[in-house]
Amino acid sequence: MVVITPVMLLVLMVIVQFAVYFCALHVAQAAAAQAAAGTSSEHGKIDNGTSEAHRILGTVGAGFLTATDVAVTRSATLTTVRISGTVATVVPFLHLKVSSVARTPNEALTTAAAS
């Protein structure tokens, strides 16, 4: 019993750690997608996407994702959002990182072709 109990606790902690990892990864993906959608609208600005990403990371990602870094770029045709961060630690000495990239084309009004 003395040998099995610590091993079982370690296994349980590793399972919880990877559950936290996948939750943090999902939060990073959702924040990147929302930031890309906000920035790629016709009159979207980089500040819109950055603030949207920080809002989602602050509300949904609190407790799961720390030390986040948000980078939003917008060219003439494409918006790219990169989010990275550190996963909250459950297992001591196991420091995991997540990152997510979302790319979306920018919206633009076009005129209809004459028939």
ZAMISE-584053 format. One record per atom (N, C-alpha, C, O, CB): residue number from 1; residue in one letter; x, y, z. Coordinates in Angstrom, 1 decimal. Glycine has a CB too. Layout:
BEGIN
(node NUM; A; (X; Y; Z))
...
// end
This chain:
BEGIN
(node 1; M; (0.8; -1.2; 0.0))
(node 1; M; (0.0; 0.0; 0.0))
(node 1; M; (0.9; 1.3; 0.0))
(node 1; M; (0.5; 2.3; -0.6))
(node 1; M; (-0.9; 0.0; 1.2))
(node 2; V; (2.0; 1.2; 0.7))
(node 2; V; (2.9; 2.3; 0.8))
(node 2; V; (3.5; 2.7; -0.6))
(node 2; V; (3.8; 3.8; -0.9))
(node 2; V; (4.0; 2.1; 1.8))
(node 3; V; (3.7; 1.7; -1.5))
(node 3; V; (4.3; 1.9; -2.8))
(node 3; V; (3.2; 2.3; -3.8))
(node 3; V; (3.4; 3.2; -4.6))
(node 3; V; (5.0; 0.7; -3.3))
(node 4; I; (2.0; 1.7; -3.7))
(node 4; I; (1.0; 1.9; -4.7))
(node 4; I; (0.3; 3.2; -4.6))
(node 4; I; (0.0; 3.9; -5.6))
(node 4; I; (-0.1; 0.8; -4.5))
(node 5; T; (0.1; 3.8; -3.4))
(node 5; T; (-0.6; 5.0; -3.2))
(node 5; T; (0.1; 6.2; -3.8))
(node 5; T; (-0.5; 7.0; -4.5))
(node 5; T; (-0.8; 5.3; -1.7))
(node 6; P; (1.4; 6.4; -3.6))
(node 6; P; (2.1; 7.5; -4.3))
(node 6; P; (2.1; 7.4; -5.8))
(node 6; P; (1.9; 8.4; -6.5))
(node 6; P; (3.5; 7.7; -3.8))
(node 7; V; (2.2; 6.2; -6.3))
(node 7; V; (2.2; 6.0; -7.8))
(node 7; V; (0.8; 6.3; -8.3))
(node 7; V; (0.7; 6.9; -9.4))
(node 7; V; (2.5; 4.5; -8.1))
(node 8; M; (-0.3; 5.9; -7.6))
(node 8; M; (-1.6; 6.2; -8.1))
(node 8; M; (-1.9; 7.7; -8.0))
(node 8; M; (-2.6; 8.2; -8.9))
(node 8; M; (-2.6; 5.4; -7.2))
(node 9; L; (-1.4; 8.4; -7.0))
(node 9; L; (-1.6; 9.8; -6.9))
(node 9; L; (-0.8; 10.5; -8.0))
(node 9; L; (-1.4; 11.5; -8.6))
(node 9; L; (-1.1; 10.3; -5.5))
(node 10; L; (0.3; 10.1; -8.4))
(node 10; L; (1.1; 10.6; -9.5))
(node 10; L; (0.4; 10.4; -10.8))
(node 10; L; (0.3; 11.3; -11.6))
(node 10; L; (2.5; 10.0; -9.5))
(node 11; V; (-0.2; 9.3; -11.0))
(node 11; V; (-0.9; 9.0; -12.2))
(node 11; V; (-2.2; 9.9; -12.3))
(node 11; V; (-2.5; 10.4; -13.4))
(node 11; V; (-1.4; 7.5; -12.3))
(node 12; L; (-2.8; 10.1; -11.2))
(node 12; L; (-4.0; 10.9; -11.1))
(node 12; L; (-3.6; 12.4; -11.4))
(node 12; L; (-4.3; 13.1; -12.2))
(node 12; L; (-4.7; 10.8; -9.8))
(node 13; M; (-2.5; 12.8; -10.9))
(node 13; M; (-2.1; 14.2; -11.2))
(node 13; M; (-1.7; 14.4; -12.6))
(node 13; M; (-1.9; 15.5; -13.2))
(node 13; M; (-0.9; 14.5; -10.3))
(node 14; V; (-1.1; 13.4; -13.2))
(node 14; V; (-0.7; 13.5; -14.7))
(node 14; V; (-2.0; 13.6; -15.5))
(node 14; V; (-2.0; 14.3; -16.5))
(node 14; V; (0.2; 12.3; -15.1))
(node 15; I; (-3.0; 12.8; -15.2))
(node 15; I; (-4.3; 12.8; -15.9))
(node 15; I; (-4.9; 14.2; -15.8))
(node 15; I; (-5.3; 14.8; -16.8))
(node 15; I; (-5.2; 11.8; -15.4))
(node 16; V; (-4.9; 14.8; -14.6))
(node 16; V; (-5.4; 16.1; -14.4))
(node 16; V; (-4.6; 17.2; -15.2))
(node 16; V; (-5.2; 18.1; -15.7))
(node 16; V; (-5.5; 16.5; -12.9))
(node 17; Q; (-3.3; 17.0; -15.1))
(node 17; Q; (-2.4; 17.9; -15.9))
(node 17; Q; (-2.7; 18.0; -17.3))
(node 17; Q; (-2.8; 19.0; -17.9))
(node 17; Q; (-0.9; 17.6; -15.6))
(node 18; F; (-2.9; 16.8; -17.9))
(node 18; F; (-3.2; 16.8; -19.4))
(node 18; F; (-4.7; 17.3; -19.7))
(node 18; F; (-4.9; 17.8; -20.8))
(node 18; F; (-3.0; 15.4; -19.9))
(node 19; A; (-5.6; 17.1; -18.7))
(node 19; A; (-6.9; 17.7; -18.9))
(node 19; A; (-6.8; 19.3; -18.9))
(node 19; A; (-7.4; 19.9; -19.7))
(node 19; A; (-7.9; 17.3; -17.8))
(node 20; V; (-6.0; 19.8; -18.0))
(node 20; V; (-5.7; 21.2; -18.0))
(node 20; V; (-5.0; 21.7; -19.2))
(node 20; V; (-5.3; 22.8; -19.8))
(node 20; V; (-4.9; 21.6; -16.7))
(node 21; Y; (-4.1; 20.9; -19.7))
(node 21; Y; (-3.4; 21.2; -21.0))
(node 21; Y; (-4.4; 21.3; -22.2))
(node 21; Y; (-4.3; 22.3; -22.9))
(node 21; Y; (-2.3; 20.2; -21.3))
(node 22; F; (-5.3; 20.4; -22.3))
(node 22; F; (-6.2; 20.4; -23.4))
(node 22; F; (-7.2; 21.5; -23.3))
(node 22; F; (-7.7; 22.1; -24.3))
(node 22; F; (-6.9; 19.1; -23.6))
(node 23; C; (-7.6; 21.8; -22.0))
(node 23; C; (-8.5; 23.0; -21.8))
(node 23; C; (-7.8; 24.3; -22.2))
(node 23; C; (-8.4; 25.1; -22.9))
(node 23; C; (-9.0; 23.0; -20.4))
(node 24; A; (-6.5; 24.5; -21.8))
(node 24; A; (-5.8; 25.6; -22.2))
(node 24; A; (-5.6; 25.7; -23.7))
(node 24; A; (-5.6; 26.8; -24.3))
(node 24; A; (-4.4; 25.6; -21.5))
(node 25; L; (-5.3; 24.6; -24.3))
(node 25; L; (-5.2; 24.6; -25.8))
(node 25; L; (-6.5; 25.0; -26.5))
(node 25; L; (-6.4; 25.8; -27.4))
(node 25; L; (-4.7; 23.2; -26.3))
(node 26; H; (-7.6; 24.6; -26.0))
(node 26; H; (-8.9; 24.9; -26.6))
(node 26; H; (-9.1; 26.4; -26.4))
(node 26; H; (-9.6; 27.1; -27.3))
(node 26; H; (-10.0; 24.1; -25.9))
(node 27; V; (-8.8; 27.0; -25.2))
(node 27; V; (-9.0; 28.4; -24.9))
(node 27; V; (-8.1; 29.2; -25.9))
(node 27; V; (-8.6; 30.2; -26.4))
(node 27; V; (-8.6; 28.7; -23.5))
(node 28; A; (-6.9; 28.8; -26.1))
(node 28; A; (-6.0; 29.5; -27.0))
(node 28; A; (-6.5; 29.5; -28.4))
(node 28; A; (-6.5; 30.5; -29.2))
(node 28; A; (-4.6; 28.9; -27.0))
(node 29; Q; (-7.1; 28.3; -28.9))
(node 29; Q; (-7.6; 28.2; -30.2))
(node 29; Q; (-8.9; 29.1; -30.4))
(node 29; Q; (-9.0; 29.8; -31.4))
(node 29; Q; (-8.0; 26.8; -30.5))
(node 30; A; (-9.7; 29.1; -29.3))
(node 30; A; (-10.9; 29.9; -29.4))
(node 30; A; (-10.6; 31.4; -29.4))
(node 30; A; (-11.2; 32.2; -30.2))
(node 30; A; (-11.9; 29.6; -28.2))
(node 31; A; (-9.6; 31.8; -28.6))
(node 31; A; (-9.2; 33.2; -28.5))
(node 31; A; (-8.6; 33.7; -29.9))
(node 31; A; (-8.9; 34.8; -30.3))
(node 31; A; (-8.3; 33.5; -27.4))
(node 32; A; (-7.8; 32.8; -30.5))
(node 32; A; (-7.2; 33.1; -31.8))
(node 32; A; (-8.3; 33.2; -32.9))
(node 32; A; (-8.2; 34.2; -33.7))
(node 32; A; (-6.2; 32.1; -32.2))
(node 33; A; (-9.2; 32.3; -32.9))
(node 33; A; (-10.3; 32.4; -33.9))
(node 33; A; (-11.1; 33.6; -33.7))
(node 33; A; (-11.5; 34.3; -34.7))
(node 33; A; (-11.1; 31.1; -33.8))
(node 34; Q; (-11.5; 34.0; -32.5))
(node 34; Q; (-12.3; 35.2; -32.3))
(node 34; Q; (-11.6; 36.4; -32.6))
(node 34; Q; (-12.1; 37.4; -33.2))
(node 34; Q; (-12.8; 35.2; -30.8))
(node 35; A; (-10.3; 36.5; -32.3))
(node 35; A; (-9.5; 37.7; -32.6))
(node 35; A; (-9.3; 37.8; -34.1))
(node 35; A; (-9.3; 38.9; -34.6))
(node 35; A; (-8.1; 37.6; -31.9))
(node 36; A; (-9.1; 36.7; -34.8))
(node 36; A; (-9.0; 36.8; -36.3))
(node 36; A; (-10.3; 37.2; -36.9))
(node 36; A; (-10.3; 38.0; -37.9))
(node 36; A; (-8.6; 35.4; -36.8))
(node 37; A; (-11.4; 36.7; -36.4))
(node 37; A; (-12.7; 37.2; -36.9))
(node 37; A; (-12.9; 38.7; -36.7))
(node 37; A; (-13.4; 39.3; -37.6))
(node 37; A; (-13.8; 36.4; -36.3))
(node 38; G; (-12.6; 39.2; -35.5))
(node 38; G; (-12.8; 40.6; -35.3))
(node 38; G; (-11.8; 41.5; -36.1))
(node 38; G; (-12.2; 42.6; -36.5))
(node 38; G; (-12.5; 40.9; -33.8))
(node 39; T; (-10.6; 41.0; -36.4))
(node 39; T; (-9.7; 41.8; -37.1))
(node 39; T; (-9.9; 41.8; -38.6))
(node 39; T; (-9.6; 42.7; -39.3))
(node 39; T; (-8.3; 41.3; -36.8))
(node 40; S; (-10.4; 40.6; -39.1))
(node 40; S; (-10.6; 40.5; -40.6))
(node 40; S; (-11.8; 41.1; -41.1))
(node 40; S; (-12.0; 41.0; -42.3))
(node 40; S; (-10.5; 39.0; -40.9))
(node 41; S; (-12.7; 41.7; -40.3))
(node 41; S; (-13.9; 42.3; -40.9))
(node 41; S; (-13.4; 43.5; -41.7))
(node 41; S; (-12.3; 43.9; -41.7))
(node 41; S; (-14.8; 42.8; -39.7))
(node 42; E; (-14.3; 44.0; -42.5))
(node 42; E; (-14.0; 45.1; -43.5))
(node 42; E; (-13.3; 46.3; -42.9))
(node 42; E; (-12.3; 46.7; -43.4))
(node 42; E; (-15.2; 45.5; -44.2))
(node 43; H; (-13.7; 46.7; -41.7))
(node 43; H; (-13.1; 47.9; -41.1))
(node 43; H; (-12.4; 47.5; -39.8))
(node 43; H; (-12.3; 48.3; -38.9))
(node 43; H; (-14.2; 49.0; -40.8))
(node 44; G; (-12.0; 46.2; -39.7))
(node 44; G; (-11.4; 45.7; -38.5))
(node 44; G; (-10.0; 46.3; -38.3))
(node 44; G; (-9.3; 46.6; -39.3))
(node 44; G; (-11.3; 44.2; -38.6))
(node 45; K; (-9.6; 46.4; -37.1))
(node 45; K; (-8.3; 46.9; -36.7))
(node 45; K; (-7.5; 45.9; -35.9))
(node 45; K; (-8.2; 45.0; -35.3))
(node 45; K; (-8.4; 48.3; -36.0))
(node 46; I; (-6.2; 46.0; -35.9))
(node 46; I; (-5.4; 45.1; -35.1))
(node 46; I; (-5.8; 45.2; -33.6))
(node 46; I; (-5.8; 44.2; -32.9))
(node 46; I; (-3.9; 45.4; -35.3))
(node 47; D; (-6.0; 46.4; -33.2))
(node 47; D; (-6.4; 46.6; -31.8))
(node 47; D; (-7.7; 45.9; -31.4))
(node 47; D; (-7.8; 45.4; -30.3))
(node 47; D; (-6.6; 48.1; -31.5))
(node 48; N; (-8.6; 45.8; -32.3))
(node 48; N; (-9.9; 45.0; -32.1))
(node 48; N; (-9.6; 43.6; -31.8))
(node 48; N; (-10.1; 43.0; -30.8))
(node 48; N; (-10.8; 45.1; -33.3))
(node 49; G; (-8.7; 43.0; -32.6))
(node 49; G; (-8.4; 41.6; -32.4))
(node 49; G; (-7.6; 41.3; -31.1))
(node 49; G; (-7.8; 40.4; -30.4))
(node 49; G; (-7.6; 41.1; -33.6))
(node 50; T; (-6.6; 42.2; -30.9))
(node 50; T; (-5.8; 42.1; -29.7))
(node 50; T; (-6.7; 42.2; -28.4))
(node 50; T; (-6.5; 41.4; -27.5))
(node 50; T; (-4.7; 43.1; -29.6))
(node 51; S; (-7.6; 43.2; -28.4))
(node 51; S; (-8.4; 43.3; -27.2))
(node 51; S; (-9.4; 42.2; -27.0))
(node 51; S; (-9.7; 41.7; -25.9))
(node 51; S; (-9.2; 44.7; -27.2))
(node 52; E; (-9.9; 41.6; -28.1))
(node 52; E; (-10.8; 40.5; -28.1))
(node 52; E; (-10.1; 39.3; -27.6))
(node 52; E; (-10.6; 38.5; -26.7))
(node 52; E; (-11.4; 40.2; -29.5))
(node 53; A; (-8.8; 39.1; -28.0))
(node 53; A; (-8.1; 37.9; -27.5))
(node 53; A; (-7.8; 38.0; -26.0))
(node 53; A; (-7.9; 37.1; -25.3))
(node 53; A; (-6.7; 37.8; -28.3))
(node 54; H; (-7.4; 39.2; -25.6))
(node 54; H; (-7.1; 39.4; -24.2))
(node 54; H; (-8.4; 39.3; -23.3))
(node 54; H; (-8.3; 38.8; -22.2))
(node 54; H; (-6.5; 40.8; -23.9))
(node 55; R; (-9.5; 39.7; -23.9))
(node 55; R; (-10.8; 39.5; -23.1))
(node 55; R; (-11.1; 38.1; -22.9))
(node 55; R; (-11.5; 37.6; -21.8))
(node 55; R; (-11.9; 40.2; -23.9))
(node 56; I; (-11.0; 37.3; -24.0))
(node 56; I; (-11.3; 35.8; -23.9))
(node 56; I; (-10.3; 35.1; -23.0))
(node 56; I; (-10.6; 34.3; -22.2))
(node 56; I; (-11.3; 35.2; -25.3))
(node 57; L; (-9.0; 35.5; -23.1))
(node 57; L; (-8.0; 34.8; -22.3))
(node 57; L; (-8.1; 35.2; -20.8))
(node 57; L; (-7.9; 34.4; -20.0))
(node 57; L; (-6.6; 35.2; -22.8))
(node 58; G; (-8.6; 36.4; -20.6))
(node 58; G; (-8.8; 36.8; -19.2))
(node 58; G; (-10.0; 36.2; -18.5))
(node 58; G; (-10.0; 36.0; -17.3))
(node 58; G; (-8.9; 38.3; -19.1))
(node 59; T; (-11.1; 36.0; -19.3))
(node 59; T; (-12.3; 35.4; -18.7))
(node 59; T; (-12.3; 33.9; -18.8))
(node 59; T; (-12.5; 33.3; -17.8))
(node 59; T; (-13.5; 36.0; -19.4))
(node 60; V; (-12.2; 33.3; -19.9))
(node 60; V; (-12.3; 31.9; -20.1))
(node 60; V; (-11.0; 31.2; -19.7))
(node 60; V; (-11.0; 30.1; -19.1))
(node 60; V; (-12.6; 31.6; -21.6))
(node 61; G; (-9.8; 31.8; -20.0))
(node 61; G; (-8.6; 31.2; -19.8))
(node 61; G; (-8.0; 31.4; -18.4))
(node 61; G; (-6.9; 30.8; -18.1))
(node 61; G; (-7.6; 31.6; -20.8))
(node 62; A; (-8.6; 32.1; -17.6))
(node 62; A; (-8.1; 32.4; -16.2))
(node 62; A; (-8.0; 31.1; -15.5))
(node 62; A; (-9.0; 30.4; -15.3))
(node 62; A; (-9.0; 33.4; -15.5))
(node 63; G; (-6.8; 30.8; -14.9))
(node 63; G; (-6.6; 29.6; -14.2))
(node 63; G; (-6.0; 28.5; -15.0))
(node 63; G; (-5.5; 27.6; -14.4))
(node 63; G; (-7.9; 29.2; -13.6))
(node 64; F; (-6.2; 28.5; -16.3))
(node 64; F; (-5.7; 27.5; -17.2))
(node 64; F; (-4.4; 27.9; -17.9))
(node 64; F; (-3.5; 27.1; -18.1))
(node 64; F; (-6.7; 27.0; -18.2))
(node 65; L; (-4.4; 29.2; -18.4))
(node 65; L; (-3.4; 29.7; -19.2))
(node 65; L; (-2.8; 30.9; -18.6))
(node 65; L; (-3.5; 31.9; -18.3))
(node 65; L; (-3.9; 30.0; -20.7))
(node 66; T; (-1.5; 30.9; -18.5))
(node 66; T; (-0.8; 32.1; -17.9))
(node 66; T; (0.3; 32.5; -18.8))
(node 66; T; (0.7; 31.8; -19.8))
(node 66; T; (-0.2; 31.8; -16.5))
(node 67; A; (0.9; 33.7; -18.6))
(node 67; A; (2.0; 34.3; -19.4))
(node 67; A; (1.7; 34.2; -20.8))
(node 67; A; (2.5; 33.7; -21.6))
(node 67; A; (3.3; 33.5; -19.1))
(node 68; T; (0.5; 34.8; -21.2))
(node 68; T; (0.1; 34.7; -22.6))
(node 68; T; (0.8; 35.8; -23.4))
(node 68; T; (1.1; 36.9; -22.9))
(node 68; T; (-1.4; 34.8; -22.7))
(node 69; D; (0.9; 35.5; -24.7))
(node 69; D; (1.5; 36.4; -25.7))
(node 69; D; (0.5; 36.4; -26.9))
(node 69; D; (0.3; 35.4; -27.4))
(node 69; D; (2.9; 36.1; -26.1))
(node 70; V; (0.1; 37.6; -27.3))
(node 70; V; (-0.9; 37.7; -28.4))
(node 70; V; (-0.2; 38.6; -29.5))
(node 70; V; (0.3; 39.7; -29.2))
(node 70; V; (-2.2; 38.4; -28.0))
(node 71; A; (-0.1; 38.0; -30.7))
(node 71; A; (0.4; 38.8; -31.8))
(node 71; A; (-0.6; 38.7; -33.0))
(node 71; A; (-1.0; 37.7; -33.5))
(node 71; A; (1.8; 38.1; -32.3))
(node 72; V; (-1.0; 39.9; -33.4))
(node 72; V; (-2.0; 40.0; -34.5))
(node 72; V; (-1.4; 40.8; -35.6))
(node 72; V; (-0.8; 41.9; -35.4))
(node 72; V; (-3.3; 40.7; -34.0))
(node 73; T; (-1.5; 40.2; -36.8))
(node 73; T; (-1.0; 40.9; -38.0))
(node 73; T; (-2.1; 40.9; -39.1))
(node 73; T; (-2.9; 40.0; -39.2))
(node 73; T; (0.3; 40.2; -38.6))
(node 74; R; (-2.1; 42.0; -39.8))
(node 74; R; (-3.2; 42.1; -40.9))
(node 74; R; (-2.5; 42.7; -42.1))
(node 74; R; (-1.9; 43.8; -42.1))
(node 74; R; (-4.4; 43.0; -40.4))
(node 75; S; (-2.5; 41.9; -43.2))
(node 75; S; (-2.0; 42.4; -44.5))
(node 75; S; (-3.2; 42.8; -45.3))
(node 75; S; (-4.3; 42.9; -44.8))
(node 75; S; (-1.2; 41.3; -45.2))
(node 76; A; (-3.0; 43.1; -46.6))
(node 76; A; (-4.1; 43.5; -47.4))
(node 76; A; (-5.1; 42.4; -47.6))
(node 76; A; (-6.3; 42.7; -47.8))
(node 76; A; (-3.5; 43.9; -48.8))
(node 77; T; (-4.7; 41.1; -47.5))
(node 77; T; (-5.7; 40.1; -47.8))
(node 77; T; (-5.8; 39.1; -46.7))
(node 77; T; (-6.8; 38.3; -46.8))
(node 77; T; (-5.2; 39.4; -49.1))
(node 78; L; (-5.0; 39.1; -45.7))
(node 78; L; (-5.0; 38.0; -44.7))
(node 78; L; (-4.7; 38.5; -43.3))
(node 78; L; (-3.9; 39.4; -43.1))
(node 78; L; (-3.9; 36.9; -45.1))
(node 79; T; (-5.5; 38.0; -42.3))
(node 79; T; (-5.2; 38.3; -40.9))
(node 79; T; (-4.7; 37.0; -40.3))
(node 79; T; (-5.2; 35.9; -40.4))
(node 79; T; (-6.6; 38.8; -40.2))
(node 80; T; (-3.6; 37.2; -39.5))
(node 80; T; (-3.0; 36.1; -38.7))
(node 80; T; (-3.0; 36.5; -37.3))
(node 80; T; (-2.5; 37.6; -36.9))
(node 80; T; (-1.6; 35.8; -39.3))
(node 81; V; (-3.4; 35.5; -36.4))
(node 81; V; (-3.3; 35.7; -35.0))
(node 81; V; (-2.6; 34.6; -34.4))
(node 81; V; (-2.9; 33.4; -34.6))
(node 81; V; (-4.8; 35.8; -34.3))
(node 82; R; (-1.5; 34.9; -33.6))
(node 82; R; (-0.7; 33.9; -32.9))
(node 82; R; (-0.9; 34.1; -31.4))
(node 82; R; (-0.7; 35.2; -30.9))
(node 82; R; (0.8; 33.9; -33.3))
(node 83; I; (-1.3; 33.1; -30.7))
(node 83; I; (-1.4; 33.1; -29.2))
(node 83; I; (-0.6; 32.0; -28.6))
(node 83; I; (-0.6; 30.9; -29.1))
(node 83; I; (-2.9; 33.0; -28.8))
(node 84; S; (0.2; 32.3; -27.6))
(node 84; S; (1.0; 31.3; -26.9))
(node 84; S; (0.9; 31.6; -25.4))
(node 84; S; (0.6; 32.8; -25.0))
(node 84; S; (2.5; 31.3; -27.4))
(node 85; G; (1.2; 30.6; -24.6))
(node 85; G; (1.1; 30.8; -23.2))
(node 85; G; (1.6; 29.5; -22.5))
(node 85; G; (1.9; 28.5; -23.1))
(node 85; G; (-0.3; 31.1; -22.7))
(node 86; T; (1.6; 29.6; -21.2))
(node 86; T; (2.1; 28.5; -20.3))
(node 86; T; (0.9; 27.9; -19.6))
(node 86; T; (0.0; 28.7; -19.1))
(node 86; T; (3.1; 29.0; -19.3))
(node 87; V; (0.8; 26.6; -19.6))
(node 87; V; (-0.3; 25.9; -18.9))
(node 87; V; (-0.1; 25.9; -17.4))
(node 87; V; (1.0; 25.8; -16.9))
(node 87; V; (-0.4; 24.5; -19.5))
(node 88; A; (-1.2; 26.1; -16.7))
(node 88; A; (-1.1; 26.0; -15.2))
(node 88; A; (-0.5; 24.7; -14.8))
(node 88; A; (-0.9; 23.6; -15.4))
(node 88; A; (-2.5; 26.2; -14.6))
(node 89; T; (0.3; 24.7; -13.8))
(node 89; T; (1.1; 23.5; -13.4))
(node 89; T; (0.3; 22.7; -12.3))
(node 89; T; (0.0; 23.3; -11.3))
(node 89; T; (2.5; 23.8; -12.9))
(node 90; V; (0.1; 21.4; -12.5))
(node 90; V; (-0.5; 20.5; -11.5))
(node 90; V; (0.6; 19.6; -11.0))
(node 90; V; (0.7; 19.4; -9.8))
(node 90; V; (-1.7; 19.7; -12.1))
(node 91; V; (1.3; 19.0; -12.0))
(node 91; V; (2.5; 18.2; -11.6))
(node 91; V; (3.7; 19.0; -11.5))
(node 91; V; (4.1; 19.7; -12.4))
(node 91; V; (2.7; 17.0; -12.7))
(node 92; P; (4.4; 19.0; -10.3))
(node 92; P; (5.6; 19.8; -10.1))
(node 92; P; (6.6; 19.5; -11.2))
(node 92; P; (6.8; 18.3; -11.5))
(node 92; P; (6.1; 19.6; -8.7))
(node 93; F; (7.3; 20.5; -11.6))
(node 93; F; (8.4; 20.4; -12.6))
(node 93; F; (8.0; 20.0; -14.0))
(node 93; F; (8.8; 19.7; -14.8))
(node 93; F; (9.4; 19.3; -12.1))
(node 94; L; (6.7; 20.0; -14.3))
(node 94; L; (6.2; 19.7; -15.6))
(node 94; L; (5.6; 21.0; -16.1))
(node 94; L; (4.5; 21.4; -15.8))
(node 94; L; (5.2; 18.5; -15.6))
(node 95; H; (6.3; 21.7; -16.9))
(node 95; H; (5.9; 23.0; -17.5))
(node 95; H; (5.6; 22.9; -18.9))
(node 95; H; (6.5; 22.7; -19.8))
(node 95; H; (7.0; 24.2; -17.2))
(node 96; L; (4.3; 23.0; -19.3))
(node 96; L; (3.8; 22.8; -20.6))
(node 96; L; (3.5; 24.1; -21.2))
(node 96; L; (3.0; 25.0; -20.6))
(node 96; L; (2.6; 21.8; -20.7))
(node 97; K; (3.7; 24.2; -22.5))
(node 97; K; (3.3; 25.5; -23.3))
(node 97; K; (2.4; 25.1; -24.4))
(node 97; K; (2.4; 24.0; -24.9))
(node 97; K; (4.6; 26.2; -23.8))
(node 98; V; (1.5; 26.1; -24.7))
(node 98; V; (0.6; 25.9; -25.8))
(node 98; V; (0.7; 27.1; -26.7))
(node 98; V; (1.1; 28.2; -26.3))
(node 98; V; (-0.9; 25.7; -25.3))
(node 99; S; (0.4; 26.8; -28.0))
(node 99; S; (0.3; 27.9; -29.0))
(node 99; S; (-0.7; 27.6; -30.0))
(node 99; S; (-1.0; 26.4; -30.3))
(node 99; S; (1.7; 28.2; -29.6))
(node 100; S; (-1.3; 28.6; -30.6))
(node 100; S; (-2.3; 28.5; -31.6))
(node 100; S; (-2.2; 29.6; -32.6))
(node 100; S; (-1.9; 30.7; -32.3))
(node 100; S; (-3.7; 28.5; -30.9))
(node 101; V; (-2.5; 29.3; -33.8))
(node 101; V; (-2.4; 30.2; -34.9))
(node 101; V; (-3.8; 30.2; -35.7))
(node 101; V; (-4.2; 29.1; -36.0))
(node 101; V; (-1.2; 30.0; -35.9))
(node 102; A; (-4.4; 31.3; -35.9))
(node 102; A; (-5.6; 31.4; -36.7))
(node 102; A; (-5.3; 32.3; -37.9))
(node 102; A; (-4.8; 33.4; -37.7))
(node 102; A; (-6.8; 31.8; -35.9))
(node 103; R; (-5.7; 31.9; -39.1))
(node 103; R; (-5.5; 32.7; -40.3))
(node 103; R; (-6.9; 32.8; -41.0))
(node 103; R; (-7.6; 31.8; -41.1))
(node 103; R; (-4.4; 32.1; -41.3))
(node 104; T; (-7.2; 34.0; -41.4))
(node 104; T; (-8.5; 34.1; -42.1))
(node 104; T; (-8.3; 35.3; -43.2))
(node 104; T; (-7.6; 36.2; -42.9))
(node 104; T; (-9.6; 34.5; -41.1))
(node 105; P; (-9.0; 35.1; -44.3))
(node 105; P; (-9.0; 36.2; -45.3))
(node 105; P; (-9.7; 37.4; -44.8))
(node 105; P; (-10.7; 37.3; -44.1))
(node 105; P; (-9.5; 35.7; -46.7))
(node 106; N; (-9.3; 38.6; -45.2))
(node 106; N; (-10.0; 39.8; -44.9))
(node 106; N; (-11.2; 40.0; -45.7))
(node 106; N; (-11.3; 39.6; -46.9))
(node 106; N; (-9.0; 41.0; -45.0))
(node 107; E; (-12.2; 40.6; -45.1))
(node 107; E; (-13.4; 40.9; -45.8))
(node 107; E; (-13.2; 42.1; -46.6))
(node 107; E; (-12.5; 43.0; -46.2))
(node 107; E; (-14.6; 41.1; -44.8))
(node 108; A; (-13.8; 42.2; -47.8))
(node 108; A; (-13.7; 43.3; -48.7))
(node 108; A; (-15.0; 43.4; -49.5))
(node 108; A; (-15.4; 42.4; -50.1))
(node 108; A; (-12.4; 43.3; -49.5))
(node 109; L; (-15.5; 44.6; -49.7))
(node 109; L; (-16.7; 44.8; -50.5))
(node 109; L; (-16.2; 44.8; -52.0))
(node 109; L; (-15.2; 45.4; -52.3))
(node 109; L; (-17.5; 46.1; -50.2))
(node 110; T; (-17.0; 44.1; -52.8))
(node 110; T; (-16.7; 44.2; -54.3))
(node 110; T; (-17.9; 44.6; -55.0))
(node 110; T; (-19.0; 44.5; -54.5))
(node 110; T; (-16.2; 42.7; -54.8))
(node 111; T; (-17.7; 45.1; -56.2))
(node 111; T; (-18.9; 45.5; -57.0))
(node 111; T; (-19.3; 44.4; -57.9))
(node 111; T; (-18.5; 43.6; -58.3))
(node 111; T; (-18.5; 46.8; -57.8))
(node 112; A; (-20.6; 44.3; -58.1))
(node 112; A; (-21.1; 43.3; -59.0))
(node 112; A; (-20.8; 43.6; -60.4))
(node 112; A; (-20.7; 44.7; -60.8))
(node 112; A; (-22.7; 43.2; -58.8))
(node 113; A; (-20.5; 42.5; -61.2))
(node 113; A; (-20.1; 42.7; -62.6))
(node 113; A; (-21.4; 43.0; -63.4))
(node 113; A; (-22.4; 42.5; -63.1))
(node 113; A; (-19.4; 41.4; -63.1))
(node 114; A; (-21.2; 43.9; -64.3))
(node 114; A; (-22.4; 44.2; -65.2))
(node 114; A; (-22.7; 43.1; -66.1))
(node 114; A; (-21.8; 42.4; -66.6))
(node 114; A; (-22.1; 45.5; -66.0))
(node 115; S; (-24.0; 42.8; -66.3))
(node 115; S; (-24.4; 41.7; -67.2))
(node 115; S; (-24.6; 42.2; -68.6))
(node 115; S; (-24.9; 41.4; -69.5))
(node 115; S; (-25.6; 41.1; -66.7))
// end
